[in-house]
Structure formats: structure tokens, C-alpha cells
């Protein structure tokens, strides 16, 4: 046995469905759970942030941000690049 807390608007929707169908609140919630489960089963799984990052192919390049330990050298290179133009 589970207890479900609902917002007043959701309770109104549940009552409206109950009146229109004659089903019990328990039957309505069970059917709703099954529909959500079926819907999720047909959708491709969502990618994690790490999976998306791995697909971005962000390799080193002129615009890449160097690690903080190399910040002094990175600033020197940026100034040299600017003055060579």
C-alpha cells in the first residue's frame, strides 16, 4: 500500500477521470504508471553529460584553454601571437 500526495489541480484531474470512466483512483494510477513505463521503454536512453562530452571531439588547438599550471607560458604565447600579426 502506498500513499500519494497530489496537488489540488492533480486531484481535480483524477476526480474528473474517475467520474468519466467509473474507474477507481487506484485503477487510474495503475494505468497511468503502465503508460509511462511503456512510453519510456520505446524512447532511446538519454545520454549522460560525460557521453556527450566524449562525442564533442574537443582536441588541443590554438583556441584550447591550457591548464592553469601553464598560465604564464600561455600568456607569453598569446602576446607573441598578437604582435606577430
N, C-alpha and C positions, 0 to 999 in steps of 0.2 A: 504494500500500500504506500503510495506517495502522496504528498501534499504539494499542490502547485499554487504559487502566488501569481495573481494576474492583476494587471492594471484595470481600472474601471472600463476603459474602452474595449479591452480584450474580453472582459466578462460580458459586455453587451453583445459582442460578435458571437461568442459562444452561445449565449441565450438565443440569439436570432437564428443561428444554425440549428439549435436544438428544437425550436418551435417549428421551423420549416421542414425538418427531416423526421422529427419524432425520436431521434436517437438520444441516448443518454450522453451526458458530458464525457463520461469515460470512453464511450464508443467514438465520439468525435475526436478526442485527443489521440486515441489509438490510431485511428485512420490518418490523422494529420502526421503523426510520427512515421507511419509507414510511407506516406507520400514523400516526406522529406528524405527518408532513407533511400527510397528508390531514385529520387532526383540526384542525390549525392553520388549514388553508385554509377550513374550514367555520365557524370561530369569527369573530365580528366583531373587528376590530383593537382592541387596548387603547388607551385614551385616555392621552395624556401628562398630567402634572401641570398643565401650562400650559392645556391644553384644558379640564380640569375646572375650574380656577380661572376661566377666561373664562365658563363656564356658571353660576357661582355668583351673578352679578349683585350683587356687593358694591359698592353705591354709597355716596356720602357720607351720613351721617346723624348723629343725636345720639350714637350709640354708636360711631361710627367713631373710630379712633385717628388723631389728627393727626400730621403729620410732626414729627420731633424739633426742627426749626428753629422751630416754633411752640409749643414746650412751655410756655413761660412764659405765653403768652396762653391756651393750653388750660387750664392750671391755674386761671388767673383766672376763666375762664368756668365751669369746673366748680364752683368755690367759690360764685360768684354763683348758679348754678342750685340748688345745695344750700340756700342761705339764702333763696331766694325761695319755697321750698315751705312 
